[in-house]
Amino acid sequence: LLAKSLKRAAIMAVDENDNNPLSVSLRRSVNPDDMLSFKRPGIQEGVFKNLRLGKYALEGRIEIQRLRIEDARKVLYAELQKHHARGVRAILIKHGRGEHSKPIPALCKSYLNQWLQELPEVIAFHSAQKQHGSLAATYVLLKKHPDQKQINRERLFQRGV
């Protein structure tokens, strides 16, 4: 009954003009101690390993912990779109572990796990290393923006490669 009322409230809270594709209903929850890990088909193992080990320079940070789920959804989508448009490739998202979140533990973390998989700009993500927040934060690898691909082509062409 509580889950149904939460789902109804989340659907009602979605703005009709909202172009945010992130879902408002949670399909599967994760535990506070679960490690988040995802990569799209075709992502090289070495690239994913470097992400997992925190070897990429983090060009952006997004904080969604302690936000209401509707607010976290809006902030996450807007910030990811902004970072992608700027050509940022690796970011850190701080979401918290959520041991004490209600109505279920790790609510924000569970939604984040689902939302990142729904966005085509996200090609991989993994729970962070200890120095970056461990299970309370996640590394995210974004696709190259089409403009960035063109800039790289032009740069390589000028070098004569």
Salt bridges, closest charged atoms under 4 A:
ASP18 OD2 - ARG73 NH1 2.84
ASP33 OD1 - ARG97 NH2 2.13
GLU45 OE1 - LYS39 NZ 2.80
GLU70 OE1 - ARG68 NH2 2.69
ASP71 OD2 - ARG68 NH1 3.56
GLU79 OE1 - LYS82 NZ 3.20
GLU79 OE1 - HIS83 NE2 3.91
GLU99 OE2 - ARG97 NH1 2.95
GLU118 OE2 - ARG27 NH2 3.10
ASP147 OD2 - HIS145 ND1 3.64
